[in-house]
């Protein structure tokens, strides 16, 4: 951590189908020296996407959503451009990152490739699917996630949004190197959350229960001179999850091969579909499933995802579904990705191709 300039790390390990170990190291904030604890919250960043994908698959199991029905049949966002390919994009394309849409854009959305043809990582596509889920469920994403996953799974430290308790529990992000810094870099999530809390208080409606429309209205009200950015949404299916390493590890446990699944879990067919290659990314060694990145490693198939929010929160989770094993590493600094890859290598003995490219 000292060499990489990473002041805070949280690690959790799943072994033989159970949470075997979790621990925090270092500090949440290099200036205040508050320690990272078991209940310290991190921005999961893009590791939010598999969690959202799991809930999407619950709706598929419940026949509320069809993976291969065009999203425009459920909801047509106002920011779509003039592009006939948009009429063909489905939830399967979104979860496998094959929509052809950009990652983030301030312009009307158009595709660069035909849907289903090539790998095109897209946060914008996940926001569209978020709108579809909110339309189907008639509630905000945070409420959907609480009802369909966080509550039933006992993920008591996982949420979307922002409140005073989250502000006290969450880490601060750090640039490189943090030692000797006189000031922290900008904290976009914290700054926006604190700003929107005034609106939430006046509305008497917690941010975690906001719909997409609520979020856009609040952002416009608090900063009328700035157009709302999809990337900056607090309740954000592409990167807005706030959670602990142990909660995320418990979620990864749901993806492993195990007997006796609870009634609220996705079907085993849906779980296996999430872990089945839908699209090759680099030959057959690295592909995309539904929500997960998949890798054929020297130790066998792995499911994994990494994340980066604003360049100051770096996260990584790697799992082996057949052996009931997984490891989660959350960090609060710019060099966290390199440190996380090293920790996973030392802990598992696996040389992941993803860490080399």
N, C-alpha and C positions, 0 to 999 in steps of 0.2 A: 504493500500500500504506500509506503514511504517513497519507494523508487518511482512508482507510477503516478504519485501525486494524487492519491485517492483517499480522502479523509474518512469516508464511511462506507461500510460494506455489510450486507446481510446475506446469509447463506442458509438454505434449507435443503435437506436430503430426504428423498423417499427411497427406502430399501425394503425389498421383499414385501411390497404392497402396503407399506405404512410409513407415516412420518417418523423417521428414525432420529433426526437431529436437526436443530436449527440454532443459529446464534448470530448476534450482531457484533460488529467490530468498529472501533474508531468513534467518530463524532458526526452528529447531524449537521453541525455548523462550525467551521474552523475558527470562527471569531468568538463564539460563545462557549465552545467546547462541550456542548450538551451531548451526552453519549447516545450512540445507536443502541436501542433496546429491542426486546422481542416484539413489542407492539409498535415500533417505529414504522411509519408509512413511507413508501417510495412511490415515485411515478413509474408505473409499469411500462409506460411509453407504448411502443408497438406490440409488446406482449399482451396488450389489451385485445388485440384482434382474435387470437384463438379463444379467449374467454367469451367474447361476443359471438364467435362462430358456434360455440357450444350451445348457446341459447337459441340461435337461429335453427340449429338442428333439433332442438326441443320443439320448436314451432313446426318444423317439417314432420316430426313424428306425430304431432297432434293434428296434422292435415290443415293447419292454418296457412302454411306457406309451402309453395312448390319450388324446388331448387331450379327447375328448368322453365318456369313461366317468366316471360320478360317482366322486369321490374316496373315498367310503365303501366302494366295492368293493375298494379297496386298503388303506385304513386308516381307522379311526374313532377320532379322538382322544378322550381322556377329558373334555375341556373343552367338548364340544358341548352346546348347550342343547336345549330341546324346541321344535323348529322344523322342519316338513316340508320347507322350502326347502333345508335342509342336505343332504338326500338327492339334490339335483339339481346341486350345485356340482361343476364339472369343472376340470381343469387349464387349459383354455382360459379359463374365467372368471377363474381366479386370475391368469394372465399378462396378461390384458386389464383387470384391476381391475374386474370386473363381478360379483363374488360376492354383493354386498350385505352383506358382513361389515364390522365396524369396523376402523379402522387398528390400534389396540391396545385390549385390554380385559382387566380382571381378573375380569369376570363370565363365566358360561357363554356361549358364542358363539351368537348368533342373528342373523338377517339383518334389515336394514331395508328391503330391496327384493328383488324376485324376481331370482334369478340370471340374468345376461345382459341385464337390462333397462336399467340405468343405471350410470354411472361411480361406483364407490365404492372409493377407494384403500384397500388393506388390507395391512398387514404380517402380521396374524394369518393371512390366507389363505396367504401365502407360507410361513409356518411349517408349516401343514397340508401343503402340497405338499412341503416338506422332509421331513416324516415319511413321506410316500408314497415319495419317492425313496430314503430310507434303508431302508425296508421292501423295496423292489424290489431294491436293490443289496446289501442285507445288510451295510452298513457305514455309518460316519458321513459326514455331508455333506462335511467337509473332505477325507476320503479319496476320495470320489466326484469332487469337483472336481479334485483332483490327478490322478486317473487319466484323467478324461474331457476335461480342458481345460488345466490349468496345466502338466502335464508335457509333453503333445504339442505345445502351442503355445510352449513355452519361456518361460513366464511365471514366471521363477525367483524373483521378489520378491513373488509373490502367494500368500496363504494365509488360512485361517481359524484362529482360536484365539489363543494367546498363549504366548510363551516368552521367555527372557532376551535372545535376539538381537532379537526384535521390540521388546521394551521399550527396547533401546538405539537402535534405528533409527527408531522411530515419533515423530511430532510430538506436542506437547502442544496442547490446545485453549485458546483465549483468548477472554475476554469483551471487551466494548467499553468504553473503548479499552484496549489492552494497555500503552501507554506509561505508565510511572509506577506500574504495579501492584506492590504489595508481595507479593502472593500470587496464584497462578493459581486459576481456578475449579476446582470438582471435576472429576476426570477419570474418569468412570464406567468406561470400558473398561479403562483402565490399573489402576484400583483393584481391579476384579473379577478381572482377569487375574492380578495379583500374588497375590491371595487364593487363587485356584484353583490356582496353580502348586504350592502345597504339597500339594494333593490329587493332582495329576498326578505329582508326584515320588513320593509314597507308592504310587500305583497303578502306577507305571512305565509310564504310558500318556500320550503327549503330548496336550495339549488339542486340537490340530488333528485328531486321529483319533477324538475322542469322538463318540458318538452323542447324540441328543437325551436319552435316558435317562441317560447318563453326566453330561451337563451339569446336568440337574435334580437328580440325586443329589448332585453336588458342591456345587451352590449351597445345597441344604438342609443339607448337612453343615457348611459354613463359616458359614452364617447361619440357624440353625434357627428364629430368631424371625421371619424375613421370608419370605413366600411367594415362590417363584421367579417372575420376570416374563419373559414371552416376549420382550419388547422388549430385555431385558438379556442374552439369550443371547450368548455369545461366538461360538459356531459357529451363525451366524444367516443364513439365506438372504435375509432382507429387508434386512440392513444391516451384516453382520459382516465383509465383505471388507477385508483390509489389503493395500495394494498401492502401487506407484509410478505416477506419471503415465505413464511410458513403457510400463509393462506394460499399463496400461488402454488406452492408445492402440493397442497391438498387438492387443488384443482387439477394439477397434472396427474395426480393419482387416479382421477376419474377416467383418464385416457388409457390406463394400463389394462392388461388382460387379468381379469379377476372373476371369480364365481360370485353369484348372489348380488346382483345390482339392485339398488333401491328403486322403488316405483317412480320417483321423480327424475331419475337419471335418463339420459338419452338411451335409445335402444342400442343393443350391441351392433346391429347393422349400421346405425348412424355413426357410432364410434369408429367402427372399422372404415367407413367411408371417409371420415376425417383423416384417417391415417393411410389412405390409399392414394398413390400418385395420380394426380389429375393432369399435370402438365410438367414436362421436363424443363429444368432451368439450366443445368450444366450437364449435358449428357443424361445418363440414367443414374448418376451418383447423387445428384441434388435435384429434387423436384418439389412441387407444391401439392399438398393435400388440400383439404377444406379447412382453412384457418392456420394450418401448420406448415412449416417447411420440413421436408423429409430428406434424410441422408442415408445412403448405403455405406456404413462405416466398416472399418476392419472388425468391429465387434458385432456387426449386424445392423438392422434398420433402427434409426433414431428419429424421433420427432422433436422439433426444436423451434425456437423463435428468439430473436433478439429485439432490442428496442433502444431508441435514442430520442429523448425529448430535449430540444433546444441545445443540443450538444453538451449538456451538463448533467444529464441523467442517463446512465447506460445500464442495460439489463440483459440477462441471458438465462434461458431455461432449456435444458436438454433432457430428454427422457428415452427410456427403453421400455416399450409397452410389453414386450414378451417377458422380460425379467422383473417387471414391477419396480423399476428403478428410475429416479429422476433427481436432478439437481437444479437449484435456482440460485442465481447470484444477482443481487441488486446493488448498484453503486450510485454515488452522488457526485461524480466528477467526469471530466472530459476524457480521461484515459481509462475509464472503467471498462470499456470493451476489451482492451488488451489484458487487463487484470482478470476479468471474468473468464476469458478463454484459457488463461494459464491455470486458474483455479480448477476449471472443469477438467483440463488435461491431467493435472496432478491428482485430482480426486478419483477420476474414472480410469485413467490409463489409456484412454481412447484418443487417437489422433483424428480429430474431426477435419474433414476436407474444408468445411466452411470456415474454420479458423485460419486456413492457409491462403484463402483467396479474397 
